[in-house]
Amino acid sequence: MAVASAEPAPEPDLKQADKSALDQTVLAEMGELIVFMGSVVRALPGSVRYISEALRQSAMMIVSTSLLLFVMYIFMGIVTMNTGYFLLFPLGAADYLGAIGAFGIHVSAVIMFFWVFVSKVCGGFVAEIGSMKISQEIDAFESVGIDPLRFVVGTRILATILYIPIATVIGLLGYLTGCYIDAILILNALDPAGFFRFNWLSQGISDQLFVLTTTALAGITTAITACFYGLRATGGPAGVGDAVAQAVKINLVIANLVGAFTVILWYGEDAGVPIGG
Amino acid sequence: MGVGANVEGKPRASHKTMSDAVAESGIYSILETAGGVSSLFFNAVRQMLKPPFPWVRESIVEASTIMRRCLVPLAVAITVFMVGFGFFVLGGITKILGASDREAGAVIIGFLREANVWITGMIFAGVAGSAMTADLGARKVREELDAMSVLGLDLTKTLVVPKLVAGVVICPILGYFSLLIVEIVNFSLAPEAFGFTRGVMVESTKGSLLSLDVLGAFIRYVIIGALVAVVACYKGLNAGGGTEGVGKAVNQTIVLTFFAIWMLDAFFNLGYLSLFPQAQASFKG
């Protein structure tokens, strides 16, 4: 509500339809989003029919996002190792850098997936579906009897589901690479054997599954939200731009909330580091 | 077509020169973007300093819009990251090592140097940068930019300079605001979670914080603000190909600025910690 009603309005006399859309409160919008999520989940089995479109979307997603995700995870590993090294070094505990490497997976590494996925993939969804909406392509789908929820939204959600395991693997490998590059090659903090010993001691299969679960939950939620904002884009190209901005903003909040919720659900207060009992 | 054409100006049959091959390659477009962004930045700075100054009022409006849009996502994101990374990771590590009272110092230098910079930068780029690109891209698609040129308005002075000034001013404000939120969360929740008093936290924070850190963070925020604004404006002003082109431009802005923020953060920190050894040993508690 604060966002919508405080927008600077260059033309004071808006049409009644646009005006009522702008005055919608945040709570009403969130309610509509939840209803939309339910209808998308209901339409998902029907969109398996358009599996070829889903595979095409998935291919575009993989090709455009994988390298960027890998490199961003490398940077995340470098930055986490920087922080960890200059934290532990004055304490004389630089050998435990490997443990920080494993720890970081819990939170900071998964956050990188949120940033890249929300900005690139979800932004792309909103822009694409928004352009389809303002050029009336969605209405054209409906008029020839193809349910846009199945063909446009459902296939993109299936593509996201297909992409999630790949993104998890890329993330884990990229983060490990980044940690290795920083701790061993750049900082010369410790030897590779010491690094890997604490690294593998500190994580188990449940940590990898945690990354997969968080990635899945956040990815699906933000993808559905992006399609929601795309389908609601009105008012020409400027409307598409507004929808992209609004969607990215809301998605960043949602992704972080989902991540926080999953961390607390999975880990509680247990750090799980095998030092000192 | 230059070298690839014959005397009458028709292209020679199936003859591709090296200059054509270079122009079509991906490397050229990367260099073109880099050159375009730099020249736009210098042009904007030059136009900013030339009187009259019509951009002052515009930039205040822009700055307030960015501030309004970024505050809530920034607050939520930094709180979540604080609870996750600050408490679970940094707090967990210090608790296991028996250095639990130094958690506040660890949080402030870890967050001031690293986490705040990229969280603020990414929220700023994702929310404000994409909005700038979408705004200018939509104007380009509707040929509003050409109309403004016909009217004799200098595009850089009217459109780019306010956004650049707003970015440079607002990004440090957002950065320090997120640091405030980190400290509020830390001071509210850490004593119960780790079992020390607030006095210990104040001492630990005071002992670990250097004014050099605050200055370094400020420099980074200013660079990020300028970078995001100029890249967003460049991509918006050159968005071709209709509405799909605007979508692509927004995408490219976000990818480019995220990459740049991370590279800046990683290498600035390595250089900063090497140049100023007193910052390395500052985590004394």
Chai-1 contact restraints between the chains, C-beta under 6 A:
chainA,res_idxA,chainB,res_idxB,connection_type,confidence,min_distance_angstrom,max_distance_angstrom,comment,restraint_id
A,F75,B,W262,contact,1.0,0.0,6.0,A-B,restraint_1
A,F75,B,A266,contact,1.0,0.0,6.0,A-B,restraint_2
A,I78,B,A266,contact,1.0,0.0,6.0,A-B,restraint_3
A,V79,B,E114,contact,1.0,0.0,6.0,A-B,restraint_4
A,V79,B,A266,contact,1.0,0.0,6.0,A-B,restraint_5
A,N82,B,N269,contact,1.0,0.0,6.0,A-B,restraint_6
A,T83,B,G110,contact,1.0,0.0,6.0,A-B,restraint_7
A,T83,B,E114,contact,1.0,0.0,6.0,A-B,restraint_8
A,F86,B,Q280,contact,1.0,0.0,6.0,A-B,restraint_9
A,L87,B,A106,contact,1.0,0.0,6.0,A-B,restraint_10
A,P90,B,A281,contact,1.0,0.0,6.0,A-B,restraint_11
A,P90,B,F283,contact,1.0,0.0,6.0,A-B,restraint_12
A,A93,B,L97,contact,1.0,0.0,6.0,A-B,restraint_13
A,F103,B,V89,contact,1.0,0.0,6.0,A-B,restraint_14
A,V107,B,G84,contact,1.0,0.0,6.0,A-B,restraint_15
A,V107,B,F85,contact,1.0,0.0,6.0,A-B,restraint_16
A,V107,B,V89,contact,1.0,0.0,6.0,A-B,restraint_17
A,S108,B,F85,contact,1.0,0.0,6.0,A-B,restraint_18
A,W115,B,M122,contact,1.0,0.0,6.0,A-B,restraint_19
A,S119,B,G126,contact,1.0,0.0,6.0,A-B,restraint_20
A,S119,B,I254,contact,1.0,0.0,6.0,A-B,restraint_21
A,G123,B,N251,contact,1.0,0.0,6.0,A-B,restraint_22
A,G124,B,N251,contact,1.0,0.0,6.0,A-B,restraint_23
A,A127,B,G247,contact,1.0,0.0,6.0,A-B,restraint_24
A,S131,B,T243,contact,1.0,0.0,6.0,A-B,restraint_25
A,P237,B,A138,contact,1.0,0.0,6.0,A-B,restraint_26
A,P237,B,V141,contact,1.0,0.0,6.0,A-B,restraint_27
A,P237,B,T243,contact,1.0,0.0,6.0,A-B,restraint_28
A,P237,B,V246,contact,1.0,0.0,6.0,A-B,restraint_29
A,A238,B,A138,contact,1.0,0.0,6.0,A-B,restraint_30
A,V240,B,T243,contact,1.0,0.0,6.0,A-B,restraint_31
A,G241,B,A134,contact,1.0,0.0,6.0,A-B,restraint_32
A,G241,B,A138,contact,1.0,0.0,6.0,A-B,restraint_33
A,V244,B,S130,contact,1.0,0.0,6.0,A-B,restraint_34
A,V244,B,A134,contact,1.0,0.0,6.0,A-B,restraint_35
A,V244,B,V250,contact,1.0,0.0,6.0,A-B,restraint_36
A,A245,B,S130,contact,1.0,0.0,6.0,A-B,restraint_37
A,A245,B,A131,contact,1.0,0.0,6.0,A-B,restraint_38
A,V248,B,G126,contact,1.0,0.0,6.0,A-B,restraint_39
A,V248,B,S130,contact,1.0,0.0,6.0,A-B,restraint_40
A,K249,B,P73,contact,1.0,0.0,6.0,A-B,restraint_41
A,K249,B,V127,contact,1.0,0.0,6.0,A-B,restraint_42
A,L252,B,P73,contact,1.0,0.0,6.0,A-B,restraint_43
A,V253,B,P73,contact,1.0,0.0,6.0,A-B,restraint_44
A,V253,B,V76,contact,1.0,0.0,6.0,A-B,restraint_45
A,N256,B,V76,contact,1.0,0.0,6.0,A-B,restraint_46
A,N256,B,A77,contact,1.0,0.0,6.0,A-B,restraint_47
A,N256,B,V80,contact,1.0,0.0,6.0,A-B,restraint_48
A,A260,B,V80,contact,1.0,0.0,6.0,A-B,restraint_49
A,V263,B,G84,contact,1.0,0.0,6.0,A-B,restraint_50
A,A271,B,G92,contact,1.0,0.0,6.0,A-B,restraint_51
A,V273,B,I96,contact,1.0,0.0,6.0,A-B,restraint_52
A,I275,B,I96,contact,1.0,0.0,6.0,A-B,restraint_53
A,G276,B,I96,contact,1.0,0.0,6.0,A-B,restraint_54
